[in-house]
Amino acid sequence: MMSMNEQLKEAFGQIRAEDQLKKKTKEFLSQKTSSGSRKQKINYWQVVPVCLCILFFVFGGHWLYFEPTAEISIDINPSVELELNRFNRVISVESYNRDGEELLESLDVKFLNYSEAVERIMKQEKIVSLLASDEIMTVSVVGDDQIQSKEILNHIKGCTNKSENIYCYYVKSEEVESAHEAGLSCGKYKVFLEIQELDPRITAKEVKNMSMKELRDLLKELSGTDQEKPEPHEKRKRHGKCR
């Protein structure tokens, strides 16, 4: 059996051992924490450029894709506009009368290539019926990028040159804002300006739901001449498809 002195020595020895263990444990944890912190800092600065690149491609790519660079205005009685990006994809659609709303409700052309979108519109049952009834359709291309706009216009001309009552035009970009402020599509606004020159009393609201044929007939009546249909686009020997 241990004496009192021996028991006291052992007790104090355990206390010192626990203190030393605690001290060593704290030193160990401190080293690991410090080391881990350094590693995290090193990893952080390595990851920052990668994160910035990802953000650039995500948000920069989003901006590039959804930035409008051209518009196609299609008017017959439905009046609709397709807004395109630099990749010739439809990024938004807009109707400018009741018939236009119904047309867009019956078709899903968003994010399609413009050629496929235009073809779907041309093949829509109501559009086919209107063209067969000798209604007039105008297709106007608008855009600051002359190269893109010219390519789109020429392609649509090639796709529609079999029809005698489809007419294609280029519209200046500065006319777009005025057209939209008047609540009209670009194509219809172009004819409205000609009508208003002859009769300033006629308002945009009055012509909003008129068909292109009705607008042309009104223009003919106001001018007092047997105004013919607008000059069709130049016919091509080869008839392309809108694809």
C-alpha positions as CSV (number, residue, x, y, z in Angstrom):
1,M,0.0,0.0,0.0
2,M,1.4,3.4,-1.0
3,S,2.2,6.0,1.6
4,M,0.6,9.4,1.7
5,N,3.7,11.0,0.2
6,E,3.8,8.5,-2.7
7,Q,0.1,9.1,-3.5
8,L,0.6,12.9,-3.5
9,K,3.6,12.6,-5.9
10,E,1.6,10.4,-8.2
11,A,-1.4,12.8,-8.2
12,F,0.9,15.8,-8.9
13,G,2.6,13.8,-11.7
14,Q,-0.7,13.1,-13.4
15,I,-1.6,16.7,-13.2
16,R,1.7,17.7,-14.8
17,A,1.3,15.0,-17.5
18,E,-2.2,16.3,-18.3
19,D,-0.9,19.9,-18.4
20,Q,1.9,18.8,-20.8
21,L,-0.6,16.9,-22.9
22,K,-2.9,19.8,-23.1
23,K,0.0,22.1,-24.0
24,K,1.2,19.7,-26.8
25,T,-2.4,19.3,-28.0
26,K,-2.8,23.1,-28.2
27,E,0.5,23.5,-30.1
28,F,-0.5,20.7,-32.5
29,L,-3.9,22.2,-33.2
30,S,-2.4,25.6,-33.6
31,Q,0.1,24.3,-36.1
32,K,-2.7,22.5,-38.0
33,T,-5.0,25.5,-38.0
34,S,-2.2,27.8,-39.1
35,S,-1.2,25.4,-41.8
36,G,-4.8,24.9,-42.9
37,S,-5.3,28.6,-43.0
38,R,-2.2,29.1,-45.2
39,K,-3.4,26.3,-47.5
40,Q,-6.9,27.9,-47.7
41,K,-5.3,31.2,-48.7
42,I,-3.2,29.6,-51.3
43,N,-6.2,27.7,-52.7
44,Y,-8.3,30.8,-52.6
45,W,-6.0,32.8,-54.7
46,Q,-5.7,29.9,-57.1
47,V,-9.4,29.6,-57.4
48,V,-10.2,33.3,-57.9
49,P,-9.1,33.5,-61.6
50,V,-11.1,30.3,-62.3
51,C,-14.2,31.8,-60.7
52,L,-13.7,35.1,-62.6
53,C,-13.5,33.2,-65.9
54,I,-16.6,31.2,-65.1
55,L,-18.5,34.4,-64.2
56,F,-17.3,36.1,-67.4
57,F,-18.5,33.2,-69.5
58,V,-21.8,32.9,-67.7
59,F,-22.7,36.6,-67.6
60,G,-20.8,37.6,-70.7
61,G,-22.2,34.8,-72.7
62,H,-25.7,35.6,-71.4
63,W,-25.2,39.2,-72.5
64,L,-23.9,38.2,-75.9
65,Y,-26.7,35.7,-76.5
66,F,-29.6,38.0,-75.4
67,E,-28.3,41.2,-77.0
68,P,-30.6,42.0,-80.0
69,T,-28.8,42.8,-83.2
70,A,-31.6,42.5,-85.8
71,E,-35.4,42.4,-86.1
72,I,-37.8,40.8,-88.6
73,S,-41.2,42.5,-88.9
74,I,-43.8,40.3,-90.6
75,D,-47.1,42.0,-91.5
76,I,-50.2,40.7,-93.4
77,N,-53.0,41.2,-90.9
78,P,-51.2,39.5,-88.1
79,S,-48.4,41.9,-87.3
80,V,-45.5,40.3,-85.4
81,E,-41.8,41.0,-84.9
82,L,-39.0,38.6,-84.2
83,E,-35.9,39.9,-82.4
84,L,-32.7,38.2,-83.3
85,N,-29.3,37.9,-81.6
86,R,-25.9,37.9,-83.4
87,F,-26.2,34.1,-83.8
88,N,-29.4,34.6,-85.8
89,R,-31.5,33.1,-83.1
90,V,-35.0,34.4,-82.1
91,I,-34.6,35.8,-78.6
92,S,-38.0,37.5,-78.3
93,V,-41.3,37.8,-80.1
94,E,-43.8,40.6,-80.1
95,S,-47.3,41.0,-81.5
96,Y,-48.7,44.4,-82.6
97,N,-52.4,43.5,-83.0
98,R,-55.0,40.9,-81.9
99,D,-54.3,38.7,-84.9
100,G,-50.6,38.8,-84.1
101,E,-51.3,37.6,-80.5
102,E,-53.3,34.7,-81.9
103,L,-50.5,33.8,-84.3
104,L,-47.8,33.7,-81.7
105,E,-50.0,31.7,-79.3
106,S,-50.3,29.0,-82.0
107,L,-46.6,28.9,-82.7
108,D,-43.4,28.4,-80.6
109,V,-40.6,30.1,-82.5
110,K,-38.5,31.4,-79.6
111,F,-34.8,30.3,-79.7
112,L,-35.1,28.9,-83.2
113,N,-32.9,30.0,-86.1
114,Y,-34.7,32.9,-87.8
115,S,-35.0,30.9,-91.1
116,E,-36.9,28.1,-89.3
117,A,-39.0,30.6,-87.4
118,V,-40.0,32.5,-90.6
119,E,-40.8,29.2,-92.3
120,R,-43.1,28.1,-89.5
121,I,-45.0,31.4,-89.7
122,M,-45.3,31.1,-93.5
123,K,-46.7,27.6,-93.1
124,Q,-49.2,28.5,-90.4
125,E,-52.7,27.7,-91.5
126,K,-54.1,31.2,-91.3
127,I,-51.1,32.7,-93.1
128,V,-51.4,30.2,-95.9
129,S,-55.1,31.0,-96.2
130,L,-54.5,34.8,-96.3
131,L,-51.8,34.5,-99.0
132,A,-54.1,32.3,-101.0
133,S,-56.8,35.0,-100.8
134,D,-54.4,37.5,-102.4
135,E,-53.6,39.3,-99.2
136,I,-50.3,41.3,-99.2
137,M,-47.5,40.4,-96.8
138,T,-44.5,42.5,-96.1
139,V,-41.3,41.3,-94.5
140,S,-39.1,44.1,-93.1
141,V,-35.6,43.5,-91.8
142,V,-34.1,46.0,-89.3
143,G,-30.6,46.1,-87.9
144,D,-27.5,48.1,-87.3
145,D,-25.3,45.3,-88.4
146,Q,-25.4,45.8,-92.2
147,I,-23.8,42.5,-93.0
148,Q,-26.2,40.5,-90.8
149,S,-29.3,42.4,-92.0
150,K,-28.3,42.0,-95.6
151,E,-27.8,38.3,-95.3
152,I,-31.1,37.8,-93.5
153,L,-33.0,40.0,-96.1
154,N,-31.4,38.1,-99.1
155,H,-32.2,34.8,-97.5
156,I,-35.8,35.6,-96.9
157,K,-36.1,37.0,-100.5
158,G,-34.8,33.7,-101.8
159,C,-37.3,31.8,-99.7
160,T,-40.3,33.8,-100.7
161,N,-39.7,34.7,-104.3
162,K,-42.3,32.2,-105.6
163,S,-45.0,34.3,-104.0
164,E,-46.1,37.3,-106.0
165,N,-47.7,39.0,-103.0
166,I,-44.8,38.9,-100.5
167,Y,-42.6,41.9,-100.4
168,C,-39.3,42.3,-98.6
169,Y,-37.6,45.5,-97.4
170,Y,-34.8,46.9,-95.3
171,V,-35.9,49.4,-92.7
172,K,-33.6,51.9,-91.0
173,S,-32.9,51.3,-87.3
174,E,-33.9,54.8,-86.4
175,E,-37.5,54.1,-87.5
176,V,-37.9,51.3,-85.0
177,E,-38.3,53.4,-81.9
178,S,-40.9,55.7,-83.6
179,A,-42.8,52.7,-84.9
180,H,-43.0,51.1,-81.4
181,E,-43.9,54.3,-79.8
182,A,-46.9,54.5,-82.2
183,G,-47.8,50.9,-81.3
184,L,-47.0,49.6,-84.8
185,S,-44.6,47.1,-86.2
186,C,-41.8,48.4,-88.4
187,G,-43.4,47.1,-91.6
188,K,-46.8,48.6,-90.9
189,Y,-45.3,51.9,-89.7
190,K,-43.5,52.3,-93.0
191,V,-46.9,52.3,-94.9
192,F,-48.6,54.4,-92.2
193,L,-46.1,57.2,-92.8
194,E,-46.9,57.2,-96.5
195,I,-50.7,57.4,-95.7
196,Q,-50.2,60.2,-93.1
197,E,-48.3,62.3,-95.7
198,L,-51.5,62.3,-97.7
199,D,-53.9,62.6,-94.8
200,P,-52.4,63.7,-91.5
201,R,-55.7,63.1,-89.7
202,I,-55.3,59.4,-89.9
203,T,-53.8,58.0,-86.7
204,A,-51.7,55.0,-85.8
205,K,-54.6,53.6,-83.8
206,E,-56.9,53.6,-86.8
207,V,-54.5,51.5,-88.9
208,K,-53.3,49.2,-86.1
209,N,-55.7,46.4,-87.0
210,M,-55.9,46.9,-90.7
211,S,-54.3,44.3,-93.0
212,M,-51.5,45.3,-95.3
213,K,-53.9,45.0,-98.3
214,E,-56.3,47.4,-96.6
215,L,-53.5,49.8,-96.0
216,R,-52.4,49.6,-99.6
217,D,-56.0,50.1,-100.8
218,L,-56.3,53.2,-98.5
219,L,-53.0,54.6,-99.8
220,K,-54.2,54.1,-103.3
221,E,-57.5,55.8,-102.5
222,L,-55.8,58.8,-100.9
223,S,-53.3,59.2,-103.7
224,G,-56.1,59.3,-106.2
225,T,-54.2,57.1,-108.6
226,D,-54.2,53.5,-109.6
227,Q,-51.3,52.7,-107.4
228,E,-49.9,49.3,-108.0
229,K,-48.7,46.9,-105.4
230,P,-45.2,47.7,-104.2
231,E,-42.4,46.5,-106.4
232,P,-41.7,42.8,-105.5
233,H,-38.2,41.9,-104.6
234,E,-36.0,40.8,-107.5
235,K,-36.8,37.3,-108.6
236,R,-34.0,34.7,-108.5
237,K,-33.5,31.8,-110.8
238,R,-33.0,29.4,-107.9
239,H,-35.8,29.0,-105.4
240,G,-34.3,28.4,-101.9
241,K,-36.0,26.9,-98.9
242,C,-36.0,28.7,-95.6
243,R,-33.5,26.3,-94.0
